Amino acid sequence: MIGLEVHAQLTSLKSKLFCSCSADYRRLPPNTSVCPVCLGLPGSLPRLNGRALEEVLKIALALHSDPAHETVFYRKHYFYPDMAKNFQISQYDRGGGVTVAKGGWLDLTLGQFVKRVKIRRVQLEEDVAKIVYPSSLLSSEYVMVDYNRAGVALCEMVTEPDLSSPREARLFIEKYASILDHLGVTDTSLEGSLRVDANISIDGGERVELKNINSPKDVEKALNYEVQRQIMIVERGGKIEMQTRHWDELNRVTVAPRFKEEEEDYRYFPESDLPPIRIEQDFVESLRAALPELPDQRAERFVRQYGLTPYQAGVLVSQKRLADFFEDRLGVA
Ligand SMILES: [Zn+2]
């Protein structure tokens, strides 16, 4: 059983989620797009970037997710150098917390079949600083921190554990990436714009969470590695422990961190510096009416308009760039 948490940077935005620093940090020298708010200096106050809410609502609507009438932000506490204020402003769906949207689905085409993968929630949160390892995750003697990324708007989308193989997980992420590209909210070709946490459990075993994987291909590789690791443990008569592991891209293994992190440790509580955000139904409907053509609709049109098979159309729309290229060439011909 596999469930995914996909973090997508809203790269269409000019500024960060709670301050006016430039969100276009990739071109800038480290630690130059920062201010008291995104550095979390005492006394600074966050202010919501309204466009971020709009972009995340578009994602929710594209996933048939149900927007809330009112949403709130929460502080997720943890002690780690990638967040200078020791908490991340995020959202929470328990204890009275309401995320931007909940429910929904994404249809995956698997050969002849369509598999409906259920969405649990869609939420808005701030990105954290980038930790730069001089060599691999395991062998680095020190790390460097770049706060340019801290405070950049992220959409976190969480699925139900409906996926049943590493391959399905990869296809799901590719399709979701294509939806984000079609919506124009995320340029998924940018390094680190799409990051995935994957939960996986095999028959009767506890859930293992794989953190921060950077590409659909690596999600498949990390999950394949993890399935083998878990099967070996069970075959030797061992038990799978509930834990969080990291994907080491360089060594192609998942590794357990030195400390344990549980949900209770985050001590979520409402972010009192930000008021609840009302989401008007009219506003939602105007966004819904303005949604662009999405991959499923585009695939149907390709079948109708160009006489392609559903399979061919599906391959083309799995990446917006590929589908655009196809239509451009037809225009030229
Ligand atoms: Zn800032």
py3Dmol code that shows the C-alpha trace and the ligand (Angstrom):
import py3Dmol

protein = """\
ATOM      1  CA  MET A   1       0.000   0.000   0.000  1.00  0.00           C
ATOM      2  CA  ILE A   2       1.476   3.285  -1.101  1.00  0.00           C
ATOM      3  CA  GLY A   3       0.311   6.813  -0.341  1.00  0.00           C
ATOM      4  CA  LEU A   4       1.973   9.994  -1.524  1.00  0.00           C
ATOM      5  CA  GLU A   5       2.486  13.525  -0.246  1.00  0.00           C
ATOM      6  CA  VAL A   6       3.500  15.714  -3.135  1.00  0.00           C
ATOM      7  CA  HIS A   7       4.914  19.192  -2.505  1.00  0.00           C
ATOM      8  CA  ALA A   8       4.743  21.502  -5.480  1.00  0.00           C
ATOM      9  CA  GLN A   9       6.257  24.972  -5.435  1.00  0.00           C
ATOM     10  CA  LEU A  10       3.894  27.572  -6.840  1.00  0.00           C
ATOM     11  CA  THR A  11       6.522  28.855  -9.256  1.00  0.00           C
ATOM     12  CA  SER A  12       4.020  31.156 -11.011  1.00  0.00           C
ATOM     13  CA  LEU A  13       4.213  33.506  -8.000  1.00  0.00           C
ATOM     14  CA  LYS A  14       6.652  36.416  -7.955  1.00  0.00           C
ATOM     15  CA  SER A  15       6.949  36.672  -4.185  1.00  0.00           C
ATOM     16  CA  LYS A  16       7.069  34.257  -1.259  1.00  0.00           C
ATOM     17  CA  LEU A  17       4.012  33.057   0.691  1.00  0.00           C
ATOM     18  CA  PHE A  18       4.150  35.460   3.648  1.00  0.00           C
ATOM     19  CA  CYS A  19       6.558  38.264   2.603  1.00  0.00           C
ATOM     20  CA  SER A  20       7.503  40.212  -0.505  1.00  0.00           C
ATOM     21  CA  CYS A  21      10.926  38.588  -1.049  1.00  0.00           C
ATOM     22  CA  SER A  22      11.457  37.275  -4.573  1.00  0.00           C
ATOM     23  CA  ALA A  23      10.391  33.661  -4.980  1.00  0.00           C
ATOM     24  CA  ASP A  24      12.632  33.295  -8.022  1.00  0.00           C
ATOM     25  CA  TYR A  25      15.529  32.190  -5.818  1.00  0.00           C
ATOM     26  CA  ARG A  26      17.271  29.817  -8.208  1.00  0.00           C
ATOM     27  CA  ARG A  27      19.094  32.580 -10.065  1.00  0.00           C
ATOM     28  CA  LEU A  28      20.182  34.400  -6.901  1.00  0.00           C
ATOM     29  CA  PRO A  29      23.328  34.000  -4.780  1.00  0.00           C
ATOM     30  CA  PRO A  30      22.621  32.073  -1.535  1.00  0.00           C
ATOM     31  CA  ASN A  31      20.929  33.980   1.309  1.00  0.00           C
ATOM     32  CA  THR A  32      20.165  37.160  -0.679  1.00  0.00           C
ATOM     33  CA  SER A  33      16.357  36.835  -1.054  1.00  0.00           C
ATOM     34  CA  VAL A  34      15.579  36.992   2.651  1.00  0.00           C
ATOM     35  CA  CYS A  35      13.900  39.340   5.140  1.00  0.00           C
ATOM     36  CA  PRO A  36      12.915  39.281   8.839  1.00  0.00           C
ATOM     37  CA  VAL A  37       9.667  37.393   8.009  1.00  0.00           C
ATOM     38  CA  CYS A  38      11.140  34.470   6.063  1.00  0.00           C
ATOM     39  CA  LEU A  39      14.148  34.331   8.390  1.00  0.00           C
ATOM     40  CA  GLY A  40      11.706  34.146  11.302  1.00  0.00           C
ATOM     41  CA  LEU A  41      13.247  37.024  13.263  1.00  0.00           C
ATOM     42  CA  PRO A  42      11.409  37.921  16.496  1.00  0.00           C
ATOM     43  CA  GLY A  43       8.646  40.500  16.053  1.00  0.00           C
ATOM     44  CA  SER A  44       8.177  39.953  12.316  1.00  0.00           C
ATOM     45  CA  LEU A  45       4.641  39.292  11.069  1.00  0.00           C
ATOM     46  CA  PRO A  46       3.580  37.117   8.129  1.00  0.00           C
ATOM     47  CA  ARG A  47       1.001  38.369   5.599  1.00  0.00           C
ATOM     48  CA  LEU A  48      -0.661  35.967   3.176  1.00  0.00           C
ATOM     49  CA  ASN A  49       0.065  36.269  -0.553  1.00  0.00           C
ATOM     50  CA  GLY A  50      -3.494  36.115  -1.929  1.00  0.00           C
ATOM     51  CA  ARG A  51      -2.375  34.798  -5.293  1.00  0.00           C
ATOM     52  CA  ALA A  52      -1.000  31.686  -3.569  1.00  0.00           C
ATOM     53  CA  LEU A  53      -4.478  30.838  -2.292  1.00  0.00           C
ATOM     54  CA  GLU A  54      -5.845  31.300  -5.808  1.00  0.00           C
ATOM     55  CA  GLU A  55      -3.225  28.968  -7.305  1.00  0.00           C
ATOM     56  CA  VAL A  56      -3.761  26.257  -4.714  1.00  0.00           C
ATOM     57  CA  LEU A  57      -7.535  26.457  -5.255  1.00  0.00           C
ATOM     58  CA  LYS A  58      -6.994  25.860  -8.983  1.00  0.00           C
ATOM     59  CA  ILE A  59      -5.023  22.710  -8.131  1.00  0.00           C
ATOM     60  CA  ALA A  60      -7.799  21.581  -5.755  1.00  0.00           C
ATOM     61  CA  LEU A  61     -10.476  22.114  -8.420  1.00  0.00           C
ATOM     62  CA  ALA A  62      -8.441  20.231 -11.039  1.00  0.00           C
ATOM     63  CA  LEU A  63      -8.359  17.290  -8.598  1.00  0.00           C
ATOM     64  CA  HIS A  64     -12.143  17.442  -7.960  1.00  0.00           C
ATOM     65  CA  SER A  65     -11.303  18.403  -4.395  1.00  0.00           C
ATOM     66  CA  ASP A  66     -13.779  20.290  -2.234  1.00  0.00           C
ATOM     67  CA  PRO A  67     -12.634  23.809  -1.164  1.00  0.00           C
ATOM     68  CA  ALA A  68     -13.310  24.828   2.437  1.00  0.00           C
ATOM     69  CA  HIS A  69     -15.478  27.856   3.289  1.00  0.00           C
ATOM     70  CA  GLU A  70     -12.868  28.945   5.769  1.00  0.00           C
ATOM     71  CA  THR A  71      -9.295  27.765   6.210  1.00  0.00           C
ATOM     72  CA  VAL A  72      -6.674  28.281   8.924  1.00  0.00           C
ATOM     73  CA  PHE A  73      -2.908  28.075   9.240  1.00  0.00           C
ATOM     74  CA  TYR A  74      -1.058  26.034  11.837  1.00  0.00           C
ATOM     75  CA  ARG A  75       2.446  26.051  13.236  1.00  0.00           C
ATOM     76  CA  LYS A  76       4.255  22.771  12.773  1.00  0.00           C
ATOM     77  CA  HIS A  77       7.105  22.773  15.264  1.00  0.00           C
ATOM     78  CA  TYR A  78      10.417  21.133  14.757  1.00  0.00           C
ATOM     79  CA  PHE A  79      14.034  21.937  15.507  1.00  0.00           C
ATOM     80  CA  TYR A  80      16.149  21.809  12.378  1.00  0.00           C
ATOM     81  CA  PRO A  81      18.400  24.323  10.589  1.00  0.00           C
ATOM     82  CA  ASP A  82      16.186  24.503   7.478  1.00  0.00           C
ATOM     83  CA  MET A  83      13.614  26.627   9.360  1.00  0.00           C
ATOM     84  CA  ALA A  84      15.163  29.422  11.409  1.00  0.00           C
ATOM     85  CA  LYS A  85      12.023  30.097  13.478  1.00  0.00           C
ATOM     86  CA  ASN A  86      11.759  26.426  14.508  1.00  0.00           C
ATOM     87  CA  PHE A  87       8.291  26.023  13.079  1.00  0.00           C
ATOM     88  CA  GLN A  88       6.838  25.882   9.604  1.00  0.00           C
ATOM     89  CA  ILE A  89       3.576  27.663   8.802  1.00  0.00           C
ATOM     90  CA  SER A  90       1.426  24.903   7.388  1.00  0.00           C
ATOM     91  CA  GLN A  91      -2.097  23.535   7.718  1.00  0.00           C
ATOM     92  CA  TYR A  92      -3.576  20.703   9.742  1.00  0.00           C
ATOM     93  CA  ASP A  93      -6.690  18.631   9.182  1.00  0.00           C
ATOM     94  CA  ARG A  94      -7.269  17.495  12.771  1.00  0.00           C
ATOM     95  CA  GLY A  95      -8.201  19.132  16.060  1.00  0.00           C
ATOM     96  CA  GLY A  96     -10.404  21.707  14.352  1.00  0.00           C
ATOM     97  CA  GLY A  97      -7.924  22.472  11.579  1.00  0.00           C
ATOM     98  CA  VAL A  98      -9.289  22.949   8.069  1.00  0.00           C
ATOM     99  CA  THR A  99      -7.053  22.779   4.986  1.00  0.00           C
ATOM    100  CA  VAL A 100      -7.753  24.701   1.753  1.00  0.00           C
ATOM    101  CA  ALA A 101      -9.532  21.661   0.299  1.00  0.00           C
ATOM    102  CA  LYS A 102     -10.284  18.023   1.028  1.00  0.00           C
ATOM    103  CA  GLY A 103     -11.307  14.923  -0.916  1.00  0.00           C
ATOM    104  CA  GLY A 104     -11.119  14.486  -4.664  1.00  0.00           C
ATOM    105  CA  TRP A 105      -9.484  12.067  -7.047  1.00  0.00           C
ATOM    106  CA  LEU A 106      -7.102  11.587  -9.934  1.00  0.00           C
ATOM    107  CA  ASP A 107      -7.723   8.919 -12.598  1.00  0.00           C
ATOM    108  CA  LEU A 108      -4.728   6.857 -13.686  1.00  0.00           C
ATOM    109  CA  THR A 109      -4.822   4.916 -16.933  1.00  0.00           C
ATOM    110  CA  LEU A 110      -3.149   1.537 -16.475  1.00  0.00           C
ATOM    111  CA  GLY A 111      -3.309  -0.342 -19.763  1.00  0.00           C
ATOM    112  CA  GLN A 112      -7.005  -1.084 -20.370  1.00  0.00           C
ATOM    113  CA  PHE A 113      -8.068   0.017 -16.916  1.00  0.00           C
ATOM    114  CA  VAL A 114      -8.646   3.307 -15.218  1.00  0.00           C
ATOM    115  CA  LYS A 115      -7.711   3.410 -11.559  1.00  0.00           C
ATOM    116  CA  ARG A 116      -9.205   6.170  -9.439  1.00  0.00           C
ATOM    117  CA  VAL A 117      -6.748   7.353  -6.779  1.00  0.00           C
ATOM    118  CA  LYS A 118      -8.454   9.221  -3.943  1.00  0.00           C
ATOM    119  CA  ILE A 119      -7.087  12.530  -2.681  1.00  0.00           C
ATOM    120  CA  ARG A 120      -7.177  13.177   1.075  1.00  0.00           C
ATOM    121  CA  ARG A 121      -6.408  16.883   1.182  1.00  0.00           C
ATOM    122  CA  VAL A 122      -4.832  19.858  -0.570  1.00  0.00           C
ATOM    123  CA  GLN A 123      -3.101  22.498   1.532  1.00  0.00           C
ATOM    124  CA  LEU A 124      -0.901  25.551   1.477  1.00  0.00           C
ATOM    125  CA  GLU A 125       2.383  25.844   3.362  1.00  0.00           C
ATOM    126  CA  GLU A 126       5.765  27.530   3.238  1.00  0.00           C
ATOM    127  CA  ASP A 127       8.863  25.889   1.864  1.00  0.00           C
ATOM    128  CA  VAL A 128      11.940  25.508   4.062  1.00  0.00           C
ATOM    129  CA  ALA A 129      15.552  26.473   3.435  1.00  0.00           C
ATOM    130  CA  LYS A 130      17.702  24.340   1.234  1.00  0.00           C
ATOM    131  CA  ILE A 131      20.307  22.213   2.981  1.00  0.00           C
ATOM    132  CA  VAL A 132      23.266  21.706   0.694  1.00  0.00           C
ATOM    133  CA  TYR A 133      25.369  18.598   1.240  1.00  0.00           C
ATOM    134  CA  PRO A 134      28.943  18.902  -0.041  1.00  0.00           C
ATOM    135  CA  SER A 135      28.953  15.155  -0.778  1.00  0.00           C
ATOM    136  CA  SER A 136      26.409  12.405  -0.062  1.00  0.00           C
ATOM    137  CA  LEU A 137      23.794  12.422   2.690  1.00  0.00           C
ATOM    138  CA  LEU A 138      25.785   9.814   4.643  1.00  0.00           C
ATOM    139  CA  SER A 139      29.333  11.017   4.138  1.00  0.00           C
ATOM    140  CA  SER A 140      29.058  14.833   4.388  1.00  0.00           C
ATOM    141  CA  GLU A 141      31.004  16.255   7.333  1.00  0.00           C
ATOM    142  CA  TYR A 142      29.074  19.525   7.311  1.00  0.00           C
ATOM    143  CA  VAL A 143      26.090  21.073   5.531  1.00  0.00           C
ATOM    144  CA  MET A 144      25.355  24.541   4.165  1.00  0.00           C
ATOM    145  CA  VAL A 145      22.010  26.322   4.487  1.00  0.00           C
ATOM    146  CA  ASP A 146      20.463  28.621   1.868  1.00  0.00           C
ATOM    147  CA  TYR A 147      17.420  30.523   3.202  1.00  0.00           C
ATOM    148  CA  ASN A 148      16.415  31.868  -0.223  1.00  0.00           C
ATOM    149  CA  ARG A 149      13.941  28.993  -0.522  1.00  0.00           C
ATOM    150  CA  ALA A 150      12.493  29.454   2.988  1.00  0.00           C
ATOM    151  CA  GLY A 151       8.981  30.886   2.754  1.00  0.00           C
ATOM    152  CA  VAL A 152       8.353  30.041  -0.909  1.00  0.00           C
ATOM    153  CA  ALA A 153       4.721  28.932  -1.407  1.00  0.00           C
ATOM    154  CA  LEU A 154       4.123  25.198  -1.566  1.00  0.00           C
ATOM    155  CA  CYS A 155       1.004  23.209  -2.330  1.00  0.00           C
ATOM    156  CA  GLU A 156       0.962  19.942  -0.407  1.00  0.00           C
ATOM    157  CA  MET A 157      -1.332  17.298  -1.861  1.00  0.00           C
ATOM    158  CA  VAL A 158      -1.903  14.071   0.069  1.00  0.00           C
ATOM    159  CA  THR A 159      -3.396  10.911  -1.434  1.00  0.00           C
ATOM    160  CA  GLU A 160      -5.090   8.005   0.263  1.00  0.00           C
ATOM    161  CA  PRO A 161      -2.883   4.850   0.292  1.00  0.00           C
ATOM    162  CA  ASP A 162      -4.537   3.679  -2.948  1.00  0.00           C
ATOM    163  CA  LEU A 163      -1.456   2.997  -5.041  1.00  0.00           C
ATOM    164  CA  SER A 164      -0.318  -0.598  -5.233  1.00  0.00           C
ATOM    165  CA  SER A 165       3.105  -0.538  -6.886  1.00  0.00           C
ATOM    166  CA  PRO A 166       6.150   1.718  -7.254  1.00  0.00           C
ATOM    167  CA  ARG A 167       5.314   1.987 -10.959  1.00  0.00           C
ATOM    168  CA  GLU A 168       1.797   3.277 -10.202  1.00  0.00           C
ATOM    169  CA  ALA A 169       3.304   5.824  -7.818  1.00  0.00           C
ATOM    170  CA  ARG A 170       5.571   7.088 -10.587  1.00  0.00           C
ATOM    171  CA  LEU A 171       2.711   7.289 -13.114  1.00  0.00           C
ATOM    172  CA  PHE A 172       0.593   9.140 -10.572  1.00  0.00           C
ATOM    173  CA  ILE A 173       3.277  11.771  -9.980  1.00  0.00           C
ATOM    174  CA  GLU A 174       3.875  12.195 -13.696  1.00  0.00           C
ATOM    175  CA  LYS A 175       0.187  12.755 -14.287  1.00  0.00           C
ATOM    176  CA  TYR A 176      -0.084  15.173 -11.383  1.00  0.00           C
ATOM    177  CA  ALA A 177       2.963  17.052 -12.714  1.00  0.00           C
ATOM    178  CA  SER A 178       1.274  17.300 -16.101  1.00  0.00           C
ATOM    179  CA  ILE A 179      -1.847  18.766 -14.428  1.00  0.00           C
ATOM    180  CA  LEU A 180       0.297  21.365 -12.605  1.00  0.00           C
ATOM    181  CA  ASP A 181       2.056  22.264 -15.862  1.00  0.00           C
ATOM    182  CA  HIS A 182      -1.263  22.587 -17.711  1.00  0.00           C
ATOM    183  CA  LEU A 183      -2.644  24.806 -14.926  1.00  0.00           C
ATOM    184  CA  GLY A 184       0.475  26.970 -15.206  1.00  0.00           C
ATOM    185  CA  VAL A 185       0.955  27.020 -11.421  1.00  0.00           C
ATOM    186  CA  THR A 186       4.210  25.032 -11.279  1.00  0.00           C
ATOM    187  CA  ASP A 187       7.023  24.717 -13.760  1.00  0.00           C
ATOM    188  CA  THR A 188       7.857  21.124 -12.913  1.00  0.00           C
ATOM    189  CA  SER A 189      11.030  21.202 -15.023  1.00  0.00           C
ATOM    190  CA  LEU A 190      12.704  23.399 -12.393  1.00  0.00           C
ATOM    191  CA  GLU A 191      15.034  21.557 -10.007  1.00  0.00           C
ATOM    192  CA  GLY A 192      13.302  20.821  -6.704  1.00  0.00           C
ATOM    193  CA  SER A 193       9.918  22.266  -7.755  1.00  0.00           C
ATOM    194  CA  LEU A 194       8.228  18.905  -7.096  1.00  0.00           C
ATOM    195  CA  ARG A 195       9.208  16.889  -4.024  1.00  0.00           C
ATOM    196  CA  VAL A 196       7.584  13.729  -2.791  1.00  0.00           C
ATOM    197  CA  ASP A 197       7.218  11.873   0.501  1.00  0.00           C
ATOM    198  CA  ALA A 198       5.998   8.309  -0.010  1.00  0.00           C
ATOM    199  CA  ASN A 199       4.399   6.067   2.630  1.00  0.00           C
ATOM    200  CA  ILE A 200       4.693   2.371   2.039  1.00  0.00           C
ATOM    201  CA  SER A 201       3.654  -0.748   3.918  1.00  0.00           C
ATOM    202  CA  ILE A 202       3.708  -4.358   2.840  1.00  0.00           C
ATOM    203  CA  ASP A 203       1.306  -7.036   4.101  1.00  0.00           C
ATOM    204  CA  GLY A 204       0.844  -6.679   7.836  1.00  0.00           C
ATOM    205  CA  GLY A 205       3.903  -4.468   8.275  1.00  0.00           C
ATOM    206  CA  GLU A 206       4.110  -0.995   9.776  1.00  0.00           C
ATOM    207  CA  ARG A 207       4.174   2.110   7.609  1.00  0.00           C
ATOM    208  CA  VAL A 208       7.535   3.485   6.492  1.00  0.00           C
ATOM    209  CA  GLU A 209       7.767   7.034   5.203  1.00  0.00           C
ATOM    210  CA  LEU A 210      10.350   7.953   2.585  1.00  0.00           C
ATOM    211  CA  LYS A 211      11.137  11.671   2.704  1.00  0.00           C
ATOM    212  CA  ASN A 212      12.023  14.236   0.091  1.00  0.00           C
ATOM    213  CA  ILE A 213      12.425  12.449  -3.197  1.00  0.00           C
ATOM    214  CA  ASN A 214      13.041  14.751  -6.130  1.00  0.00           C
ATOM    215  CA  SER A 215      11.675  13.090  -9.263  1.00  0.00           C
ATOM    216  CA  PRO A 216       9.028  10.555 -10.337  1.00  0.00           C
ATOM    217  CA  LYS A 217      11.807   8.206 -11.461  1.00  0.00           C
ATOM    218  CA  ASP A 218      13.504   8.368  -8.079  1.00  0.00           C
ATOM    219  CA  VAL A 219      10.170   7.750  -6.327  1.00  0.00           C
ATOM    220  CA  GLU A 220       9.880   4.494  -8.262  1.00  0.00           C
ATOM    221  CA  LYS A 221      13.501   3.560  -7.484  1.00  0.00           C
ATOM    222  CA  ALA A 222      13.245   4.429  -3.792  1.00  0.00           C
ATOM    223  CA  LEU A 223       9.975   2.479  -3.418  1.00  0.00           C
ATOM    224  CA  ASN A 224      11.403  -0.535  -5.255  1.00  0.00           C
ATOM    225  CA  TYR A 225      14.401  -0.481  -2.941  1.00  0.00           C
ATOM    226  CA  GLU A 226      12.127  -0.174   0.084  1.00  0.00           C
ATOM    227  CA  VAL A 227       9.844  -3.058  -1.016  1.00  0.00           C
ATOM    228  CA  GLN A 228      12.891  -5.334  -1.343  1.00  0.00           C
ATOM    229  CA  ARG A 229      14.300  -4.167   1.996  1.00  0.00           C
ATOM    230  CA  GLN A 230      10.996  -4.827   3.775  1.00  0.00           C
ATOM    231  CA  ILE A 231      10.480  -8.232   2.130  1.00  0.00           C
ATOM    232  CA  MET A 232      13.988  -9.293   3.191  1.00  0.00           C
ATOM    233  CA  ILE A 233      13.313  -8.286   6.784  1.00  0.00           C
ATOM    234  CA  VAL A 234      10.039 -10.250   6.859  1.00  0.00           C
ATOM    235  CA  GLU A 235      11.615 -13.308   5.218  1.00  0.00           C
ATOM    236  CA  ARG A 236      14.295 -13.355   7.893  1.00  0.00           C
ATOM    237  CA  GLY A 237      11.563 -13.372  10.515  1.00  0.00           C
ATOM    238  CA  GLY A 238      12.004  -9.717  11.452  1.00  0.00           C
ATOM    239  CA  LYS A 239       9.403  -6.994  11.941  1.00  0.00           C
ATOM    240  CA  ILE A 240       9.072  -3.758   9.995  1.00  0.00           C
ATOM    241  CA  GLU A 241       9.290  -0.789  12.323  1.00  0.00           C
ATOM    242  CA  MET A 242       7.322   2.364  11.753  1.00  0.00           C
ATOM    243  CA  GLN A 243       9.920   4.922  10.735  1.00  0.00           C
ATOM    244  CA  THR A 244      10.925   7.754   8.475  1.00  0.00           C
ATOM    245  CA  ARG A 245      13.754   7.135   6.044  1.00  0.00           C
ATOM    246  CA  HIS A 246      15.582   9.300   3.567  1.00  0.00           C
ATOM    247  CA  TRP A 247      16.396   8.513  -0.037  1.00  0.00           C
ATOM    248  CA  ASP A 248      20.121   8.824  -0.680  1.00  0.00           C
ATOM    249  CA  GLU A 249      20.207   9.690  -4.395  1.00  0.00           C
ATOM    250  CA  LEU A 250      23.942   9.166  -4.713  1.00  0.00           C
ATOM    251  CA  ASN A 251      24.072   5.708  -3.130  1.00  0.00           C
ATOM    252  CA  ARG A 252      20.560   4.659  -4.240  1.00  0.00           C
ATOM    253  CA  VAL A 253      19.509   3.383  -0.825  1.00  0.00           C
ATOM    254  CA  THR A 254      17.008   4.521   1.812  1.00  0.00           C
ATOM    255  CA  VAL A 255      18.602   5.372   5.153  1.00  0.00           C
ATOM    256  CA  ALA A 256      17.161   5.786   8.640  1.00  0.00           C
ATOM    257  CA  PRO A 257      17.926   9.119  10.305  1.00  0.00           C
ATOM    258  CA  ARG A 258      19.567   9.233  13.722  1.00  0.00           C
ATOM    259  CA  PHE A 259      16.505  10.624  15.447  1.00  0.00           C
ATOM    260  CA  LYS A 260      12.848   9.665  15.471  1.00  0.00           C
ATOM    261  CA  GLU A 261      10.134  12.113  14.575  1.00  0.00           C
ATOM    262  CA  GLU A 262       6.493  11.502  15.447  1.00  0.00           C
ATOM    263  CA  GLU A 263       3.452  13.566  14.641  1.00  0.00           C
ATOM    264  CA  GLU A 264       2.969  14.399  18.343  1.00  0.00           C
ATOM    265  CA  ASP A 265       6.424  15.970  18.368  1.00  0.00           C
ATOM    266  CA  TYR A 266       5.245  18.672  15.969  1.00  0.00           C
ATOM    267  CA  ARG A 267       2.834  20.105  18.563  1.00  0.00           C
ATOM    268  CA  TYR A 268       0.612  21.669  15.944  1.00  0.00           C
ATOM    269  CA  PHE A 269      -1.199  24.765  17.054  1.00  0.00           C
ATOM    270  CA  PRO A 270      -3.069  27.554  15.277  1.00  0.00           C
ATOM    271  CA  GLU A 271      -0.887  30.311  13.789  1.00  0.00           C
ATOM    272  CA  SER A 272      -2.192  33.263  15.761  1.00  0.00           C
ATOM    273  CA  ASP A 273      -0.434  35.825  13.534  1.00  0.00           C
ATOM    274  CA  LEU A 274      -2.695  34.925  10.595  1.00  0.00           C
ATOM    275  CA  PRO A 275      -6.490  35.243  10.719  1.00  0.00           C
ATOM    276  CA  PRO A 276      -8.782  32.512   9.329  1.00  0.00           C
ATOM    277  CA  ILE A 277      -9.205  32.954   5.564  1.00  0.00           C
ATOM    278  CA  ARG A 278     -12.777  33.010   4.171  1.00  0.00           C
ATOM    279  CA  ILE A 279     -13.116  31.430   0.731  1.00  0.00           C
ATOM    280  CA  GLU A 280     -16.187  32.814  -1.060  1.00  0.00           C
ATOM    281  CA  GLN A 281     -18.175  30.389  -3.216  1.00  0.00           C
ATOM    282  CA  ASP A 282     -18.401  32.956  -6.066  1.00  0.00           C
ATOM    283  CA  PHE A 283     -14.636  33.216  -6.114  1.00  0.00           C
ATOM    284  CA  VAL A 284     -14.288  29.423  -6.298  1.00  0.00           C
ATOM    285  CA  GLU A 285     -16.823  29.258  -9.130  1.00  0.00           C
ATOM    286  CA  SER A 286     -15.050  31.973 -11.116  1.00  0.00           C
ATOM    287  CA  LEU A 287     -11.791  30.000 -10.795  1.00  0.00           C
ATOM    288  CA  ARG A 288     -13.561  26.790 -11.801  1.00  0.00           C
ATOM    289  CA  ALA A 289     -15.029  28.450 -14.899  1.00  0.00           C
ATOM    290  CA  ALA A 290     -11.594  29.745 -15.908  1.00  0.00           C
ATOM    291  CA  LEU A 291      -9.703  26.426 -15.574  1.00  0.00           C
ATOM    292  CA  PRO A 292      -7.667  25.665 -18.702  1.00  0.00           C
ATOM    293  CA  GLU A 293      -7.846  22.407 -20.668  1.00  0.00           C
ATOM    294  CA  LEU A 294      -6.432  19.645 -18.446  1.00  0.00           C
ATOM    295  CA  PRO A 295      -4.603  16.445 -19.490  1.00  0.00           C
ATOM    296  CA  ASP A 296      -7.690  14.145 -19.517  1.00  0.00           C
ATOM    297  CA  GLN A 297      -9.718  16.592 -21.622  1.00  0.00           C
ATOM    298  CA  ARG A 298      -6.744  17.164 -23.883  1.00  0.00           C
ATOM    299  CA  ALA A 299      -6.264  13.407 -24.409  1.00  0.00           C
ATOM    300  CA  GLU A 300      -9.948  13.059 -25.337  1.00  0.00           C
ATOM    301  CA  ARG A 301      -9.598  15.917 -27.809  1.00  0.00           C
ATOM    302  CA  PHE A 302      -6.466  14.330 -29.333  1.00  0.00           C
ATOM    303  CA  VAL A 303      -8.435  11.131 -29.930  1.00  0.00           C
ATOM    304  CA  ARG A 304     -11.334  13.051 -31.468  1.00  0.00           C
ATOM    305  CA  GLN A 305      -9.413  15.651 -33.428  1.00  0.00           C
ATOM    306  CA  TYR A 306      -6.331  13.742 -34.600  1.00  0.00           C
ATOM    307  CA  GLY A 307      -7.635  10.160 -34.649  1.00  0.00           C
ATOM    308  CA  LEU A 308      -5.071   8.920 -32.113  1.00  0.00           C
ATOM    309  CA  THR A 309      -5.637   5.849 -29.951  1.00  0.00           C
ATOM    310  CA  PRO A 310      -6.372   6.597 -26.275  1.00  0.00           C
ATOM    311  CA  TYR A 311      -2.966   5.083 -25.447  1.00  0.00           C
ATOM    312  CA  GLN A 312      -1.126   7.408 -27.853  1.00  0.00           C
ATOM    313  CA  ALA A 313      -3.041  10.422 -26.579  1.00  0.00           C
ATOM    314  CA  GLY A 314      -2.281   9.406 -22.981  1.00  0.00           C
ATOM    315  CA  VAL A 315       1.455   9.174 -23.656  1.00  0.00           C
ATOM    316  CA  LEU A 316       1.466  12.619 -25.287  1.00  0.00           C
ATOM    317  CA  VAL A 317      -0.447  14.446 -22.542  1.00  0.00           C
ATOM    318  CA  SER A 318       1.540  12.768 -19.740  1.00  0.00           C
ATOM    319  CA  GLN A 319       3.964  15.660 -20.234  1.00  0.00           C
ATOM    320  CA  LYS A 320       2.706  19.086 -21.257  1.00  0.00           C
ATOM    321  CA  ARG A 321       5.904  19.780 -23.188  1.00  0.00           C
ATOM    322  CA  LEU A 322       5.397  16.652 -25.258  1.00  0.00           C
ATOM    323  CA  ALA A 323       1.735  17.444 -26.013  1.00  0.00           C
ATOM    324  CA  ASP A 324       2.626  21.060 -26.897  1.00  0.00           C
ATOM    325  CA  PHE A 325       5.410  19.872 -29.183  1.00  0.00           C
ATOM    326  CA  PHE A 326       3.019  17.476 -30.915  1.00  0.00           C
ATOM    327  CA  GLU A 327       0.450  20.184 -31.581  1.00  0.00           C
ATOM    328  CA  ASP A 328       3.117  22.706 -32.649  1.00  0.00           C
ATOM    329  CA  ARG A 329       4.468  20.274 -35.236  1.00  0.00           C
ATOM    330  CA  LEU A 330       0.967  19.659 -36.585  1.00  0.00           C
ATOM    331  CA  GLY A 331       0.554  23.412 -36.919  1.00  0.00           C
ATOM    332  CA  VAL A 332       3.795  23.605 -38.886  1.00  0.00           C
ATOM    333  CA  ALA A 333       2.833  20.678 -41.117  1.00  0.00           C
TER     334      ALA A 333
END
"""
ligand_1 = """\
1
ZN
Zn 11.184 37.362 3.103
"""
view = py3Dmol.view(width=600, height=400)
view.addModel(protein, "pdb")
view.setStyle({"model": 0}, {"cartoon": {"style": "trace"}})
view.addModel(ligand_1, "xyz")
view.setStyle({"model": 1}, {"stick": {}})
view.zoomTo()
view.show()
